[in-house]
């Protein structure tokens, strides 16, 4: 039997291999076997029809957990990003709208230069190729500076976002409960075959009630919804660059903070996370601090993390089983570990922590 240390090294190695493949080293497309990709051919024709960038070279920049993919376009000394978001699976209109809101807030996000909403093509400004995740993994000493920038930008987005949040879909009870169901249905049910008896189902529903109430009782703000290290770019000015904002909603003040500080892709010591969380509370304006005191903010932050991490673990399983993207499964143990660590401060999580530690994590480990 492999030792625990060897298993740990093996998991880390596999994760590194997957991330390398997933981010895709930029390979020139012109000479690839892309003729069979009718959508790519149409995309290239669309780009060629834009005088300012005609004749440029397209290279694959990255894929996405959704159906979107991104290409880097180089023409002369400039680079741009071309988004391919095939309808009906993807709708570019929310991206265009939110990009406009963020530009008005002076958040460093891609600016839309040209758009074909009917076919799902966008030409965007380029924020570079250095992900927060890559930079943090390469040099942990950069963390304080990078997170300080990300927290500042988040505070700006929430403060200036008050002008736009009523234009966003609400992060309402229906959406919150649906997201919680992803853990129940996809991780426990589809992936692990765990069946909930009546008592377990009742305990699960009681927990969902606590988590939903926690989210709805918080002050509501402009929520990016995926504000984490794989959607933030390290930029020379106005750091960070902010990506993947098209699913923005009006929702809980702590949600994006959880996404950033309790990241599914990189983990920091709990005391450092709490220090960053408390420092963020200090960035909130007086009206927000009047609406929620620091103690309640911390509690809301921790329980908000439970909702997000259950959702994320379920999504990773759905990506595996429904979409044929198994690499995200490697992130589940880290994601669930955030929940387990909360038990000493939150007795109401006892049922869930026991389910995770006694059934979910052992079965995930045994399946490799």
C-alpha positions, -999 to +999 in steps of 0.1 A: +000+000+000+012+035-009+023+056+021+003+087+029+033+109+018+036+092-015-002+095-021+001+132-013+029+137-038+010+117-064-021+139-060-001+171-062+017+158-094-016+149-111-031+182-102-001+200-117-003+179-149-040+186-152-037+224-146-009+226-172-031+208-198-062+228-189-046+262-193-031+251-226+002+265-237-007+289-265-003+270-297-007+288-331-040+278-347-033+288-383-014+256-389-035+233-368-061+209-380-088+234-373-105+230-407-130+206-392-140+231-366-167+251-384-172+274-355-135+283-354-135+290-391-165+313-388-148+330-358-117+337-379-138+351-407-155+374-383-122+386-369-109+392-405-139+414-411-128+438-384-104+462-401-085+472-370-074+436-364-076+419-397-045+398-406-037+390-370-026+356-356-050+337-334-037+314-306-057+295-281-054+313-247-076+291-225-106+270-222-133+273-196-154+252-173-183+263-194-187+261-232-167+293-237-131+294-250-107+323-255-082+331-282-054+356-281-052+378-312-019+394-321-017+421-347+013+443-350+025+451-315-009+447-299-028+418-285-066+413-280-088+385-266-115+369-288-142+351-269-161+322-285-194+316-266-216+293-286-253+300-284-276+286-271-253+272-244-239+307-237-253+342-238-228+370-244-253+398-234-247+395-196-210+397-202-213+429-223-236+445-197-215+437-167-183+447-185-199+481-190-208+484-153-172+474-143-157+499-167-179+526-152-167+516-117-131+518-129-125+481-122-098+467-144-119+443-165-118+434-202-134+461-224-157+450-252-144+464-285-166+445-310-195+421-304-216+397-325-242+386-299-262+365-323-232+343-331-215+346-297-183+363-306-166+391-287-134+411-293-119+422-259-090+441-246-062+418-232-053+418-195-022+396-201-015+359-192-004+359-156-031+344-134-032+352-097-030+314-090+002+310-111+018+339-094+008+328-059+020+292-064+053+304-079+060+328-050+040+327-017+057+358-005+037+378-031+004+368-013+000+399+010+005+424-018-017+405-043-045+400-018-043+436-006-049+446-042-078+421-047-095+432-014-092+468-024-107+461-058-135+441-042-143+470-018-145+494-048-167+469-067-191+466-038-192+504-030-195+517-066-216+487-075-246+500-056-255+520-087-259+488-107-268+460-083-306+465-087-300+457-125-286+423-116-305+390-110-311+384-073-291+358-054-324+346-041-336+316-021-344+296-052-308+300-066-292+294-032-311+261-027-304+250-062-267+254-057-269+235-024-287+207-043-256+202-065-237+187-035-266+165-026-274+153-061-241+152-079-214+145-053-234+124-028-258+109-053-243+106-088-207+103-078-207+085-045-240+067-045-249+080-010-286+077-004-302+100+022-327+082+045-356+102+060-336+114+090-306+123+069-328+142+045-344+162+073-310+171+087-298+182+053-329+204+048-324+220+082-288+228+074-299+243+040-324+265+059-295+278+081-273+285+051-300+302+030-311+324+059-275+334+065-271+345+029-304+364+027-299+381+061-267+398+050-265+432+034-269+427-003-243+441-027-229+437-062-215+401-063-191+390-090-198+353-080-165+338-091-139+362-076-110+338-071-074+332-081-082+317-115-103+347-125-079+374-114-049+385-135-017+401-122-015+434-141+011+462-141-015+489-133-048+489-114-041+453-103-059+429-104-075+423-138-110+408-132-124+381-155-154+358-157-179+383-143-209+375-165-228+356-138-228+386-114-258+389-091-271+411-062-263+390-032-245+386+002-217+410+012-194+381+022-198+359-009-170+372-030-148+375+000-152+338+006-145+330-030-112+350-028-099+340+007-112+304+009-103+296-027-110+261-041-077+262-059-052+274-033-054+274+005-039+296+031-035+291+069-068+298+088-053+326+108-041+345+077-075+341+061-092+355+092-067+384+093-075+392+056-113+389+063-111+413+092-090+437+073-117+437+045-144+445+071-123+476+078-126+486+042-164+487+043-180+521+045-197+534+076-232+525+064-222+489+058-205+486+091-237+500+107-257+473+090-235+444+102-210+444+131-176+427+128-186+396+149-217+390+128-197+397+096-172+369+105-200+345+113-217+353+080-184+349+062-178+314+076-213+301+070-213+317+035-182+296+028-202+264+037-228+272+010-202+281-016-180+250-009-209+227-011-219+242-044-184+241-058-179+204-048-212+196-065-202+215-096-169+197-098-187+164-099-212+177-124-183+188-147-169+153-144-201+132-150-221+155-173-194+174-192-165+150-193-141+173-174-127+151-146-097+172-136-117+194-112-123+163-090-088+169-075-100+201-059-128+186-039-109+174-008-095+209-004-129+225-010-146+203+017-117+208+042-128+244+047-162+231+060-146+205+083-124+231+099-154+252+110-169+225+134-153+238+166-170+272+161-203+260+146-221+232+163-249+234+137-225+219+111-221+186+131-243+166+107-226+179+076-190+175+090-198+139+100-212+132+065-181+146+049-155+130+072-172+096+076-185+090+041-176+116+014-138+120+019-131+083+025-151+073-006-134+100-027-100+088-016-108+052-023-119+061-058-087+079-065 
